[in-house]
Amino acid sequence: MPNPDETNVFLEPLRALQNALNHFNKRGVIIGCIAVSLLGKPRLTADLDAMLIASVDQIPEILEVFRGEGLLPRLKEPLPFARRNRMLLLRHTSGTNIDLSLGFLPFELEVIERSVVVDFEGISLRLPSVEDLIIMKAVANRERDLQDIRSLV
C-alpha cells in the first residue's frame, strides 16, 4: 500500500476522479502509477491516469460530468485534441493533472470486465487486474513502465 502521507495530496483529486468515473456505470478504471502503487509496490507520481470506455461523441457529456467534480480541461479548446487523440487532459481544482484516455478497443473492454475494486483511504477505486495492468505497461514500453511491471510481478 502507498504511504498515506505521500498520497494525501492525491486523495481529493482521486476521490473526484473516481466519483466522475462512477457516473458512467463501471466503464472506467484508474490506471497508471496509482494502480501500480495499490496493486504492486508504491512509487511517486505527479499526476493521475484513468481510462473510460466512451465514444468521442460523448466528450461534451464527459466534460460536463467531470467539471461537476472539479475536474476541468487543461486545454482552452479540449474537443479537437480529445477527438484526435482519444484523450482528455484535465486538472483538478487542487492543481493535480489527470489524463483520461477514451478506450474502445476489445482489450480495453476486457480490462473493464476484469477490473477489481480496491478500498484506499475510504475510496472504492476501480482498478484493472494486475495482469491487465502489466499488459498496459508492456504496450507503453517506457523505462518506468518496465520498472512498474517488475513491481507488479
C-alpha positions in Angstrom: 0.0 0.0 0.0 1.2 3.5 -0.7 2.3 5.6 2.3 -0.8 7.7 3.2 1.4 10.7 3.9 2.7 10.6 0.3 -0.7 10.2 -1.2 -2.7 12.7 0.8 -2.1 15.3 -1.9 -4.0 12.9 -4.3 -6.9 12.0 -2.0 -9.2 14.8 -3.1 -8.5 14.6 -6.8 -8.6 10.8 -6.7 -12.0 10.8 -5.0 -13.2 13.3 -7.6 -11.9 11.2 -10.4 -13.5 8.0 -9.2 -16.8 9.8 -8.5 -16.8 11.1 -12.1 -16.0 7.6 -13.4 -18.8 6.2 -11.3 -21.3 8.3 -13.4 -20.5 6.0 -16.3 -21.8 2.7 -15.0 -18.5 0.9 -14.2 -16.9 1.7 -17.6 -13.9 3.4 -16.2 -10.7 2.4 -14.3 -7.9 4.2 -12.5 -4.6 3.2 -14.2 -1.0 4.5 -14.1 1.1 4.9 -11.0 -1.8 4.9 -8.5 -2.9 1.5 -9.8 0.7 0.2 -9.7 1.1 1.5 -6.2 -2.0 -0.2 -4.9 -1.5 -3.5 -6.8 2.3 -3.6 -6.6 4.9 -1.5 -4.9 4.4 2.2 -4.2 6.2 4.8 -6.2 5.9 8.6 -6.5 3.9 10.2 -9.3 3.0 13.7 -10.3 -0.4 13.0 -11.9 -3.4 10.6 -12.1 -4.4 8.5 -15.1 -7.7 6.8 -15.9 -9.4 5.1 -18.8 -13.1 5.4 -19.7 -14.8 3.3 -22.3 -16.6 6.1 -24.3 -17.0 7.3 -27.9 -15.7 10.7 -29.0 -19.3 11.8 -29.3 -19.6 11.6 -25.5 -16.8 14.1 -24.9 -19.2 17.0 -24.1 -21.1 14.8 -21.6 -17.9 13.6 -20.1 -16.6 17.1 -19.7 -19.8 18.2 -18.0 -19.8 15.3 -15.5 -16.1 15.8 -14.8 -16.5 19.6 -14.4 -19.1 18.8 -11.7 -16.4 17.0 -9.8 -13.9 19.9 -10.1 -12.0 18.3 -13.0 -11.5 20.9 -15.6 -9.9 20.8 -19.1 -6.2 21.8 -19.2 -6.6 23.0 -22.8 -8.5 26.0 -23.9 -10.1 24.0 -26.7 -10.3 20.4 -25.4 -12.6 19.0 -28.0 -10.3 18.9 -31.1 -7.4 17.4 -29.1 -9.7 14.8 -27.4 -11.3 13.7 -30.7 -8.0 13.4 -32.4 -6.1 11.6 -29.6 -9.0 10.0 -27.6 -7.5 11.7 -24.6 -8.9 14.4 -22.2 -6.2 16.4 -20.4 -7.8 17.6 -17.2 -6.7 19.3 -14.0 -8.4 19.0 -10.6 -9.1 22.3 -8.8 -6.2 21.3 -6.4 -3.8 21.5 -9.3 -3.4 17.8 -9.9 -3.2 16.9 -13.6 -5.3 14.0 -14.8 -5.0 12.2 -18.2 -8.2 10.4 -19.2 -7.9 8.1 -22.1 -11.1 7.2 -24.0 -11.0 3.4 -24.5 -12.8 1.5 -27.2 -10.6 -1.5 -28.2 -11.7 -5.0 -27.4 -8.8 -5.4 -24.9 -9.9 -2.2 -23.2 -13.4 -3.6 -22.9 -11.9 -6.7 -21.3 -9.9 -4.6 -18.9 -13.2 -3.1 -17.6 -14.8 -6.6 -17.4 -11.9 -7.9 -15.3 -11.5 -4.8 -13.2 -11.3 -5.1 -9.4 -12.4 -2.7 -6.7 -9.8 -1.8 -4.0 -10.6 0.3 -1.0 -8.0 3.0 -0.3 -8.4 5.7 2.4 -12.2 5.3 2.3 -12.4 5.5 -1.5 -13.6 2.5 -3.5 -11.3 2.6 -6.6 -11.9 0.5 -9.7 -8.6 -0.7 -11.0 -7.5 -3.1 -13.8 -6.4 -6.6 -12.8 -2.7 -7.0 -12.2 -2.4 -9.0 -15.4 -4.1 -6.3 -17.5 -2.1 -3.5 -15.9 1.1 -5.4 -16.8 -0.1 -5.7 -20.4 -0.9 -2.0 -20.5 2.5 -1.2 -19.1 4.2 -3.5 -21.6 2.5 -1.8 -24.5 3.6 1.6 -23.3 7.2 0.2 -23.1 8.9 3.1 -21.4 11.6 2.5 -18.8 9.4 3.5 -15.9 6.7 1.1 -17.3 9.2 -1.8 -17.3 10.0 -0.9 -13.7 6.3 -0.9 -12.9 6.0 -4.4 -14.4 8.8 -5.7 -12.1 6.9 -4.1 -9.2 3.7 -5.8 -10.2 5.3 -9.2 -10.7 
